[in-house]
Structures are given as C-alpha cells and as structure tokens.
Amino acid sequence: MIRLGTRLTVPADLARGAVEGGKVAAAATTGWVEAEGRRVPVPRPGEGEGVVANRGGRPVGISTVDGVTRAVSAVCTHLGGVLDWNDAECTWDCPLHASRFAADGTRIEGPALRDLPEVPQTSDR
C-alpha cells in the first residue's frame, strides 16, 4: 500500500503563500502611494490622532499624544512597510507583519527589532 503523506498539500500551501505574499505586497505599495499624496507640513494632528505625510520622498508619521506632537519615520524597521496610525491605541502599526510602535517611535512588539527614527519637525506646522 502506498501512503500519500502530507506532501500533496505543498502545492496548496504554496498557492496560499503566494496569495498572502500578494496581499503584503499590495499593502506595502498602497502605503507608499498614499504617503506621496500628502506633503509636510500638515496641520498639527488633534489629541490622539496621527497622520502619515511625505517629506523628501519618505513617509513621516506625525502624531499628538498627551499634548506632545512628534514626528517619526513612518517606515517600519522590519521590512519597510508604511505604518498606519491606530487611534484606539495611539500607536503606529505596520500592516505587513503587525509590528507596533509608540507615538515616540519606541518599538512595542512585532518582528521589528529597532525603534523608529525621530524626524526633525519643521517650524511651519
């Protein structure tokens, strides 16, 4: 008797992996394109709000938490995904692999191992 082990699922697993990889690629592209559409300076975000804008071709995350407005790189230090602001947690979250960062760029969790670099703020905000 010939047993057909789990190896027959490999093509299905590869197909699922390709679909998930495509979703990650789409999320990565979308973040960069959306950041291009909004240039710094931007209006100061309200309390607990954040916005991603573009400064010199790079996404910048600008947020206001506890009355302090900060600017950090909005590019995840893991694989370069553009971060989204999470209103409920007041964090920068990566849509690619779920790394999370505090408003000041400090790494909270995820596959990213480094904090987000601070970006000097412009005086015209």
N, CA, C and O atoms as a GROMACS GRO file, in nm:
protein
  500
    1MET      N    1   0.084  -0.117   0.000
    1MET     CA    2   0.000   0.000   0.000
    1MET      C    3   0.089   0.124   0.000
    1MET      O    4   0.184   0.133   0.077
    2ILE      N    5   0.057   0.219  -0.086
    2ILE     CA    6   0.131   0.345  -0.094
    2ILE      C    7   0.057   0.448  -0.011
    2ILE      O    8  -0.064   0.469  -0.028
    3ARG      N    9   0.129   0.513   0.079
    3ARG     CA   10   0.070   0.619   0.161
    3ARG      C   11   0.102   0.754   0.096
    3ARG      O   12   0.212   0.777   0.047
    4LEU      N   13   0.006   0.838   0.098
    4LEU     CA   14   0.022   0.971   0.036
    4LEU      C   15   0.046   1.076   0.142
    4LEU      O   16  -0.039   1.166   0.147
    5GLY      N   17   0.138   1.081   0.220
    5GLY     CA   18   0.162   1.175   0.328
    5GLY      C   19   0.116   1.317   0.301
    5GLY      O   20   0.037   1.343   0.211
    6THR      N   21   0.165   1.404   0.377
    6THR     CA   22   0.122   1.545   0.369
    6THR      C   23   0.187   1.620   0.253
    6THR      O   24   0.156   1.737   0.231
    7ARG      N   25   0.274   1.557   0.182
    7ARG     CA   26   0.343   1.626   0.074
    7ARG      C   27   0.248   1.673  -0.036
    7ARG      O   28   0.282   1.766  -0.110
    8LEU      N   29   0.134   1.612  -0.049
    8LEU     CA   30   0.040   1.655  -0.151
    8LEU      C   31  -0.017   1.794  -0.121
    8LEU      O   32  -0.072   1.858  -0.211
    9THR      N   33  -0.005   1.842   0.001
    9THR     CA   34  -0.057   1.975   0.034
    9THR      C   35   0.041   2.085  -0.002
    9THR      O   36   0.006   2.203   0.001
   10VAL      N   37   0.164   2.049  -0.035
   10VAL     CA   38   0.264   2.151  -0.064
   10VAL      C   39   0.219   2.248  -0.174
   10VAL      O   40   0.232   2.369  -0.155
   11PRO      N   41   0.167   2.201  -0.288
   11PRO     CA   42   0.120   2.299  -0.388
   11PRO      C   43   0.012   2.392  -0.334
   11PRO      O   44   0.010   2.511  -0.365
   12ALA      N   45  -0.079   2.337  -0.253
   12ALA     CA   46  -0.184   2.422  -0.195
   12ALA      C   47  -0.122   2.524  -0.099
   12ALA      O   48  -0.162   2.640  -0.097
   13ASP      N   49  -0.026   2.479  -0.020
   13ASP     CA   50   0.041   2.571   0.072
   13ASP      C   51   0.115   2.680  -0.004
   13ASP      O   52   0.114   2.796   0.036
   14LEU      N   53   0.179   2.643  -0.114
   14LEU     CA   54   0.249   2.742  -0.195
   14LEU      C   55   0.152   2.843  -0.254
   14LEU      O   56   0.181   2.962  -0.259
   15ALA      N   57   0.036   2.795  -0.298
   15ALA     CA   58  -0.065   2.886  -0.353
   15ALA      C   59  -0.114   2.982  -0.245
   15ALA      O   60  -0.127   3.101  -0.270
   16ARG      N   61  -0.141   2.930  -0.125
   16ARG     CA   62  -0.185   3.017  -0.015
   16ARG      C   63  -0.076   3.118   0.020
   16ARG      O   64  -0.104   3.235   0.045
   17GLY      N   65   0.048   3.071   0.021
   17GLY     CA   66   0.159   3.160   0.050
   17GLY      C   67   0.172   3.270  -0.055
   17GLY      O   68   0.200   3.385  -0.022
   18ALA      N   69   0.151   3.235  -0.180
   18ALA     CA   70   0.158   3.334  -0.288
   18ALA      C   71   0.047   3.438  -0.273
   18ALA      O   72   0.070   3.557  -0.296
   19VAL      N   73  -0.073   3.394  -0.236
   19VAL     CA   74  -0.184   3.487  -0.216
   19VAL      C   75  -0.153   3.582  -0.102
   19VAL      O   76  -0.172   3.703  -0.114
   20GLU      N   77  -0.105   3.528   0.011
   20GLU     CA   78  -0.072   3.612   0.126
   20GLU      C   79   0.043   3.707   0.092
   20GLU      O   80   0.042   3.824   0.132
   21GLY      N   81   0.142   3.658   0.018
   21GLY     CA   82   0.252   3.745  -0.026
   21GLY      C   83   0.202   3.858  -0.113
   21GLY      O   84   0.250   3.970  -0.104
   22GLY      N   85   0.106   3.827  -0.199
   22GLY     CA   86   0.045   3.931  -0.284
   22GLY      C   87  -0.027   4.036  -0.201
   22GLY      O   88  -0.021   4.155  -0.234
   23LYS      N   89  -0.094   3.994  -0.095
   23LYS     CA   90  -0.163   4.089  -0.007
   23LYS      C   91  -0.062   4.180   0.062
   23LYS      O   92  -0.084   4.301   0.074
   24VAL      N   93   0.049   4.123   0.107
   24VAL     CA   94   0.153   4.203   0.173
   24VAL      C   95   0.211   4.303   0.074
   24VAL      O   96   0.231   4.420   0.108
   25ALA      N   97   0.239   4.259  -0.048
   25ALA     CA   98   0.294   4.349  -0.150
   25ALA      C   99   0.196   4.462  -0.181
   25ALA      O  100   0.238   4.577  -0.198
   26ALA      N  101   0.068   4.431  -0.188
   26ALA     CA  102  -0.033   4.534  -0.215
   26ALA      C  103  -0.038   4.634  -0.101
   26ALA      O  104  -0.048   4.755  -0.125
   27ALA      N  105  -0.033   4.586   0.024
   27ALA     CA  106  -0.035   4.677   0.139
   27ALA      C  107   0.088   4.766   0.140
   27ALA      O  108   0.079   4.884   0.172
   28ALA      N  109   0.203   4.709   0.106
   28ALA     CA  110   0.326   4.788   0.103
   28ALA      C  111   0.318   4.898  -0.002
   28ALA      O  112   0.354   5.012   0.024
   29THR      N  113   0.271   4.864  -0.119
   29THR     CA  114   0.260   4.961  -0.227
   29THR      C  115   0.159   5.069  -0.194
   29THR      O  116   0.185   5.187  -0.217
   30THR      N  117   0.045   5.030  -0.140
   30THR     CA  118  -0.060   5.126  -0.107
   30THR      C  119  -0.010   5.229  -0.007
   30THR      O  120  -0.036   5.348  -0.023
   31GLY      N  121   0.062   5.185   0.095
   31GLY     CA  122   0.113   5.279   0.196
   31GLY      C  123   0.205   5.383   0.137
   31GLY      O  124   0.194   5.501   0.170
   32TRP      N  125   0.295   5.342   0.050
   32TRP     CA  126   0.388   5.436  -0.012
   32TRP      C  127   0.314   5.533  -0.104
   32TRP      O  128   0.344   5.652  -0.104
   33VAL      N  129   0.219   5.484  -0.180
   33VAL     CA  130   0.143   5.571  -0.271
   33VAL      C  131   0.061   5.673  -0.192
   33VAL      O  132   0.058   5.790  -0.228
   34GLU      N  133  -0.005   5.629  -0.086
   34GLU     CA  134  -0.086   5.721  -0.006
   34GLU      C  135   0.000   5.828   0.062
   34GLU      O  136  -0.040   5.944   0.070
   35ALA      N  137   0.118   5.789   0.109
   35ALA     CA  138   0.208   5.886   0.172
   35ALA      C  139   0.253   5.993   0.072
   35ALA      O  140   0.272   6.108   0.109
   36GLU      N  141   0.269   5.954  -0.053
   36GLU     CA  142   0.309   6.050  -0.157
   36GLU      C  143   0.206   6.161  -0.175
   36GLU      O  144   0.240   6.272  -0.213
   37GLY      N  145   0.079   6.130  -0.147
   37GLY     CA  146  -0.029   6.225  -0.173
   37GLY      C  147  -0.041   6.338  -0.072
   37GLY      O  148  -0.113   6.434  -0.098
   38ARG      N  149   0.028   6.330   0.041
   38ARG     CA  150   0.017   6.432   0.145
   38ARG      C  151   0.158   6.478   0.180
   38ARG      O  152   0.240   6.398   0.226
   39ARG      N  153   0.186   6.604   0.159
   39ARG     CA  154   0.320   6.658   0.184
   39ARG      C  155   0.327   6.731   0.318
   39ARG      O  156   0.229   6.790   0.363
   40VAL      N  157   0.444   6.725   0.380
   40VAL     CA  158   0.472   6.802   0.500
   40VAL      C  159   0.499   6.945   0.456
   40VAL      O  160   0.563   6.963   0.352
   41PRO      N  161   0.454   7.048   0.525
   41PRO     CA  162   0.390   7.042   0.655
   41PRO      C  163   0.241   7.009   0.645
   41PRO      O  164   0.175   7.036   0.544
   42VAL      N  165   0.190   6.950   0.751
   42VAL     CA  166   0.048   6.919   0.763
   42VAL      C  167  -0.003   6.990   0.888
   42VAL      O  168   0.075   7.023   0.976
   43PRO      N  169  -0.134   7.012   0.897
   43PRO     CA  170  -0.187   7.070   1.021
   43PRO      C  171  -0.155   6.978   1.138
   43PRO      O  172  -0.153   6.856   1.124
   44ARG      N  173  -0.130   7.038   1.253
   44ARG     CA  174  -0.100   6.960   1.374
   44ARG      C  175  -0.217   6.866   1.403
   44ARG      O  176  -0.331   6.910   1.412
   45PRO      N  177  -0.188   6.735   1.417
   45PRO     CA  178  -0.297   6.641   1.447
   45PRO      C  179  -0.360   6.673   1.583
   45PRO      O  180  -0.292   6.720   1.674
   46GLY      N  181  -0.489   6.647   1.594
   46GLY     CA  182  -0.558   6.664   1.721
   46GLY      C  183  -0.509   6.562   1.822
   46GLY      O  184  -0.438   6.467   1.788
   47GLU      N  185  -0.547   6.582   1.946
   47GLU     CA  186  -0.507   6.490   2.053
   47GLU      C  187  -0.548   6.345   2.019
   47GLU      O  188  -0.663   6.318   1.987
   48GLY      N  189  -0.451   6.254   2.027
   48GLY     CA  190  -0.476   6.113   1.999
   48GLY      C  191  -0.482   6.079   1.852
   48GLY      O  192  -0.519   5.967   1.816
   49GLU      N  193  -0.447   6.172   1.767
   49GLU     CA  194  -0.453   6.149   1.622
   49GLU      C  195  -0.313   6.145   1.562
   49GLU      O  196  -0.218   6.201   1.617
   50GLY      N  197  -0.303   6.078   1.448
   50GLY     CA  198  -0.178   6.072   1.375
   50GLY      C  199  -0.204   6.076   1.226
   50GLY      O  200  -0.312   6.039   1.180
   51VAL      N  201  -0.106   6.119   1.151
   51VAL     CA  202  -0.118   6.128   1.006
   51VAL      C  203   0.016   6.092   0.944
   51VAL      O  204   0.122   6.121   0.999
   52VAL      N  205   0.009   6.027   0.829
   52VAL     CA  206   0.131   5.997   0.753
   52VAL      C  207   0.138   6.094   0.637
   52VAL      O  208   0.042   6.111   0.562
   53ALA      N  209   0.253   6.159   0.623
   53ALA     CA  210   0.274   6.254   0.514
   53ALA      C  211   0.410   6.224   0.452
   53ALA      O  212   0.480   6.132   0.494
   54ASN      N  213   0.446   6.302   0.351
   54ASN     CA  214   0.570   6.280   0.278
   54ASN      C  215   0.663   6.398   0.297
   54ASN      O  216   0.624   6.514   0.278
   55ARG      N  217   0.786   6.368   0.333
   55ARG     CA  218   0.888   6.472   0.342
   55ARG      C  219   1.011   6.422   0.267
   55ARG      O  220   1.075   6.325   0.309
   56GLY      N  221   1.043   6.487   0.158
   56GLY     CA  222   1.161   6.449   0.081
   56GLY      C  223   1.157   6.307   0.028
   56GLY      O  224   1.260   6.240   0.021
   57GLY      N  225   1.038   6.261  -0.010
   57GLY     CA  226   1.026   6.127  -0.066
   57GLY      C  227   1.016   6.016   0.036
   57GLY      O  228   1.015   5.899  -0.001
   58ARG      N  229   1.009   6.049   0.164
   58ARG     CA  230   1.000   5.948   0.270
   58ARG      C  231   0.874   5.972   0.353
   58ARG      O  232   0.844   6.086   0.387
   59PRO      N  233   0.800   5.866   0.388
   59PRO     CA  234   0.684   5.880   0.475
   59PRO      C  235   0.724   5.919   0.617
   59PRO      O  236   0.816   5.862   0.675
   60VAL      N  237   0.653   6.018   0.671
   60VAL     CA  238   0.676   6.067   0.806
   60VAL      C  239   0.545   6.054   0.883
   60VAL      O  240   0.440   6.093   0.833
   61GLY      N  241   0.553   6.000   1.003
   61GLY     CA  242   0.436   5.988   1.090
   61GLY      C  243   0.435   6.103   1.190
   61GLY      O  244   0.532   6.121   1.264
   62ILE      N  245   0.328   6.180   1.191
   62ILE     CA  246   0.316   6.294   1.282
   62ILE      C  247   0.195   6.268   1.370
   62ILE      O  248   0.084   6.244   1.320
   63SER      N  249   0.216   6.272   1.501
   63SER     CA  250   0.106   6.244   1.594
   63SER      C  251   0.112   6.338   1.714
   63SER      O  252   0.216   6.396   1.745
   64THR      N  253  -0.003   6.351   1.780
   64THR     CA  254  -0.012   6.428   1.903
   64THR      C  255  -0.071   6.338   2.010
   64THR      O  256  -0.184   6.290   1.997
   65VAL      N  257   0.006   6.314   2.116
   65VAL     CA  258  -0.038   6.232   2.228
   65VAL      C  259   0.004   6.301   2.356
   65VAL      O  260   0.119   6.343   2.371
   66ASP      N  261  -0.089   6.313   2.449
   66ASP     CA  262  -0.065   6.381   2.577
   66ASP      C  263  -0.012   6.523   2.555
   66ASP      O  264   0.074   6.570   2.630
   67GLY      N  265  -0.063   6.589   2.453
   67GLY     CA  266  -0.027   6.727   2.425
   67GLY      C  267   0.106   6.746   2.356
   67GLY      O  268   0.146   6.860   2.328
   68VAL      N  269   0.177   6.638   2.326
   68VAL     CA  270   0.308   6.647   2.262
   68VAL      C  271   0.296   6.598   2.117
   68VAL      O  272   0.251   6.487   2.091
   69THR      N  273   0.338   6.684   2.024
   69THR     CA  274   0.338   6.646   1.882
   69THR      C  275   0.478   6.599   1.846
   69THR      O  276   0.577   6.666   1.873
   70ARG      N  277   0.482   6.480   1.783
   70ARG     CA  278   0.609   6.419   1.746
   70ARG      C  279   0.607   6.382   1.599
   70ARG      O  280   0.501   6.361   1.540
   71ALA      N  281   0.726   6.373   1.541
   71ALA     CA  282   0.742   6.324   1.404
   71ALA      C  283   0.844   6.212   1.405
   71ALA      O  284   0.955   6.228   1.457
   72VAL      N  285   0.805   6.098   1.348
   72VAL     CA  286   0.895   5.983   1.338
   72VAL      C  287   0.889   5.929   1.195
   72VAL      O  288   0.797   5.960   1.120
   73SER      N  289   0.987   5.850   1.159
   73SER     CA  290   0.980   5.783   1.030
   73SER      C  291   0.858   5.693   1.032
   73SER      O  292   0.836   5.621   1.129
   74ALA      N  293   0.778   5.696   0.927
   74ALA     CA  294   0.660   5.610   0.918
   74ALA      C  295   0.690   5.485   0.836
   74ALA      O  296   0.599   5.425   0.778
   75VAL      N  297   0.817   5.446   0.832
   75VAL     CA  298   0.859   5.326   0.760
   75VAL      C  299   0.902   5.222   0.863
   75VAL      O  300   0.995   5.246   0.941
   76CYS      N  301   0.835   5.109   0.864
   76CYS     CA  302   0.865   5.003   0.960
   76CYS      C  303   1.011   4.959   0.947
   76CYS      O  304   1.063   4.942   0.837
   77THR      N  305   1.075   4.941   1.061
   77THR     CA  306   1.215   4.900   1.062
   77THR      C  307   1.233   4.751   1.034
   77THR      O  308   1.346   4.702   1.029
   78HIS      N  309   1.124   4.679   1.014
   78HIS     CA  310   1.132   4.536   0.981
   78HIS      C  311   1.155   4.516   0.832
   78HIS      O  312   1.263   4.476   0.791
   79LEU      N  313   1.052   4.545   0.751
   79LEU     CA  314   1.065   4.525   0.606
   79LEU      C  315   1.023   4.647   0.525
   79LEU      O  316   1.001   4.635   0.404
   80GLY      N  317   1.011   4.762   0.588
   80GLY     CA  318   0.988   4.884   0.512
   80GLY      C  319   0.844   4.915   0.477
   80GLY      O  320   0.820   4.996   0.387
   81GLY      N  321   0.748   4.854   0.544
   81GLY     CA  322   0.608   4.889   0.520
   81GLY      C  323   0.577   5.026   0.577
   81GLY      O  324   0.637   5.068   0.676
   82VAL      N  325   0.484   5.097   0.515
   82VAL     CA  326   0.442   5.228   0.566
   82VAL      C  327   0.340   5.205   0.676
   82VAL      O  328   0.242   5.131   0.659
   83LEU      N  329   0.363   5.268   0.789
   83LEU     CA  330   0.282   5.247   0.908
   83LEU      C  331   0.148   5.319   0.900
   83LEU      O  332   0.132   5.418   0.829
   84ASP      N  333   0.052   5.266   0.976
   84ASP     CA  334  -0.081   5.327   0.992
   84ASP      C  335  -0.094   5.374   1.136
   84ASP      O  336  -0.039   5.311   1.227
   85TRP      N  337  -0.165   5.483   1.159
   85TRP     CA  338  -0.191   5.529   1.294
   85TRP      C  339  -0.311   5.454   1.349
   85TRP      O  340  -0.413   5.441   1.281
   86ASN      N  341  -0.300   5.403   1.472
   86ASN     CA  342  -0.406   5.332   1.541
   86ASN      C  343  -0.465   5.428   1.644
   86ASN      O  344  -0.405   5.451   1.749
   87ASP      N  345  -0.584   5.483   1.615
   87ASP     CA  346  -0.648   5.580   1.704
   87ASP      C  347  -0.679   5.521   1.841
   87ASP      O  348  -0.663   5.589   1.943
   88ALA      N  349  -0.722   5.396   1.845
   88ALA     CA  350  -0.763   5.334   1.971
   88ALA      C  351  -0.645   5.315   2.066
   88ALA      O  352  -0.661   5.331   2.187
   89GLU      N  353  -0.528   5.281   2.014
   89GLU     CA  354  -0.411   5.254   2.098
   89GLU      C  355  -0.309   5.367   2.097
   89GLU      O  356  -0.214   5.365   2.175
   90CYS      N  357  -0.327   5.465   2.008
   90CYS     CA  358  -0.229   5.573   1.989
   90CYS      C  359  -0.091   5.515   1.958
   90CYS      O  360   0.009   5.549   2.022
   91THR      N  361  -0.090   5.425   1.859
   91THR     CA  362   0.035   5.360   1.817
   91THR      C  363   0.046   5.364   1.666
   91THR      O  364  -0.052   5.382   1.594
   92TRP      N  365   0.170   5.346   1.619
   92TRP     CA  366   0.198   5.328   1.477
   92TRP      C  367   0.203   5.177   1.453
   92TRP      O  368   0.284   5.108   1.515
   93ASP      N  369   0.118   5.127   1.364
   93ASP     CA  370   0.109   4.983   1.339
   93ASP      C  371   0.147   4.952   1.195
   93ASP      O  372   0.110   5.025   1.103
   94CYS      N  373   0.221   4.843   1.176
   94CYS     CA  374   0.260   4.802   1.042
   94CYS      C  375   0.157   4.703   0.986
   94CYS      O  376   0.131   4.600   1.047
   95PRO      N  377   0.100   4.735   0.870
   95PRO     CA  378   0.001   4.644   0.812
   95PRO      C  379   0.063   4.518   0.751
   95PRO      O  380  -0.009   4.425   0.716
   96LEU      N  381   0.195   4.514   0.738
   96LEU     CA  382   0.258   4.399   0.674
   96LEU      C  383   0.276   4.281   0.769
   96LEU      O  384   0.235   4.169   0.738
   97HIS      N  385   0.338   4.306   0.885
   97HIS     CA  386   0.367   4.195   0.976
   97HIS      C  387   0.336   4.229   1.121
   97HIS      O  388   0.384   4.161   1.212
   98ALA      N  389   0.256   4.332   1.144
   98ALA     CA  390   0.200   4.364   1.276
   98ALA      C  391   0.299   4.416   1.379
   98ALA      O  392   0.275   4.402   1.499
   99SER      N  393   0.409   4.475   1.337
   99SER     CA  394   0.493   4.544   1.433
   99SER      C  395   0.417   4.666   1.483
   99SER      O  396   0.339   4.726   1.409
  100ARG      N  397   0.440   4.703   1.610
  100ARG     CA  398   0.373   4.820   1.668
  100ARG      C  399   0.476   4.908   1.737
  100ARG      O  400   0.573   4.859   1.796
  101PHE      N  401   0.453   5.039   1.729
  101PHE     CA  402   0.544   5.137   1.785
  101PHE      C  403   0.464   5.242   1.860
  101PHE      O  404   0.353   5.277   1.821
  102ALA      N  405   0.522   5.293   1.970
  102ALA     CA  406   0.459   5.403   2.044
  102ALA      C  407   0.467   5.530   1.960
  102ALA      O  408   0.538   5.535   1.859
  103ALA      N  409   0.394   5.632   2.003
  103ALA     CA  410   0.392   5.759   1.930
  103ALA      C  411   0.532   5.819   1.914
  103ALA      O  412   0.560   5.888   1.816
  104ASP      N  413   0.620   5.794   2.011
  104ASP     CA  414   0.756   5.848   2.003
  104ASP      C  415   0.851   5.759   1.923
  104ASP      O  416   0.970   5.789   1.912
  105GLY      N  417   0.798   5.649   1.865
  105GLY     CA  418   0.877   5.561   1.781
  105GLY      C  419   0.935   5.440   1.852
  105GLY      O  420   0.997   5.355   1.788
  106THR      N  421   0.915   5.430   1.983
  106THR     CA  422   0.966   5.315   2.058
  106THR      C  423   0.895   5.188   2.015
  106THR      O  424   0.772   5.184   2.009
  107ARG      N  425   0.972   5.083   1.985
  107ARG     CA  426   0.915   4.954   1.945
  107ARG      C  427   0.838   4.895   2.063
  107ARG      O  428   0.887   4.889   2.176
  108ILE      N  429   0.715   4.850   2.034
  108ILE     CA  430   0.631   4.785   2.135
  108ILE      C  431   0.636   4.634   2.116
  108ILE      O  432   0.662   4.559   2.211
  109GLU      N  433   0.610   4.588   1.993
  109GLU     CA  434   0.610   4.444   1.965
  109GLU      C  435   0.618   4.419   1.816
  109GLU      O  436   0.606   4.510   1.734
  110GLY      N  437   0.639   4.292   1.782
  110GLY     CA  438   0.639   4.251   1.642
  110GLY      C  439   0.776   4.207   1.597
  110GLY      O  440   0.871   4.202   1.675
  111PRO      N  441   0.785   4.174   1.470
  111PRO     CA  442   0.914   4.128   1.419
  111PRO      C  443   1.018   4.240   1.406
  111PRO      O  444   1.137   4.211   1.397
  112ALA      N  445   0.976   4.365   1.405
  112ALA     CA  446   1.073   4.475   1.402
  112ALA      C  447   1.156   4.470   1.529
  112ALA      O  448   1.103   4.444   1.637
  113LEU      N  449   1.285   4.494   1.517
  113LEU     CA  450   1.375   4.489   1.632
  113LEU      C  451   1.424   4.626   1.675
  113LEU      O  452   1.480   4.641   1.784
  114ARG      N  453   1.404   4.727   1.590
  114ARG     CA  454   1.454   4.861   1.619
  114ARG      C  455   1.340   4.961   1.630
  114ARG      O  456   1.234   4.944   1.570
  115ASP      N  457   1.364   5.066   1.707
  115ASP     CA  458   1.270   5.178   1.719
  115ASP      C  459   1.266   5.255   1.587
  115ASP      O  460   1.354   5.240   1.502
  116LEU      N  461   1.164   5.337   1.572
  116LEU     CA  462   1.155   5.426   1.457
  116LEU      C  463   1.243   5.548   1.481
  116LEU      O  464   1.244   5.602   1.591
  117PRO      N  465   1.317   5.592   1.380
  117PRO     CA  466   1.397   5.714   1.398
  117PRO      C  467   1.307   5.837   1.410
  117PRO      O  468   1.204   5.848   1.343
  118GLU      N  469   1.347   5.928   1.495
  118GLU     CA  470   1.279   6.056   1.508
  118GLU      C  471   1.311   6.141   1.385
  118GLU      O  472   1.421   6.133   1.331
  119VAL      N  473   1.214   6.221   1.341
  119VAL     CA  474   1.234   6.310   1.227
  119VAL      C  475   1.226   6.453   1.280
  119VAL      O  476   1.130   6.486   1.349
  120PRO      N  477   1.324   6.536   1.249
  120PRO     CA  478   1.317   6.676   1.296
  120PRO      C  479   1.189   6.742   1.246
  120PRO      O  480   1.152   6.730   1.129
  121GLN      N  481   1.123   6.812   1.337
  121GLN     CA  482   0.999   6.882   1.299
  121GLN      C  483   1.032   7.013   1.235
  121GLN      O  484   1.131   7.078   1.267
  122THR      N  485   0.946   7.053   1.142
  122THR     CA  486   0.963   7.183   1.079
  122THR      C  487   0.893   7.288   1.162
  122THR      O  488   0.800   7.256   1.236
  123SER      N  489   0.934   7.410   1.152
  123SER     CA  490   0.876   7.517   1.234
  123SER      C  491   0.745   7.569   1.178
  123SER      O  492   0.678   7.649   1.244
  124ASP      N  493   0.707   7.525   1.058
  124ASP     CA  494   0.586   7.580   0.995
  124ASP      C  495   0.464   7.491   1.013
  124ASP      O  496   0.373   7.495   0.930
  125ARG      N  497   0.460   7.413   1.117
  125ARG     CA  498   0.344   7.331   1.144
  125ARG      C  499   0.260   7.389   1.251
  125ARG      O  500   0.158   7.332   1.287
   0.00000   0.00000   0.00000
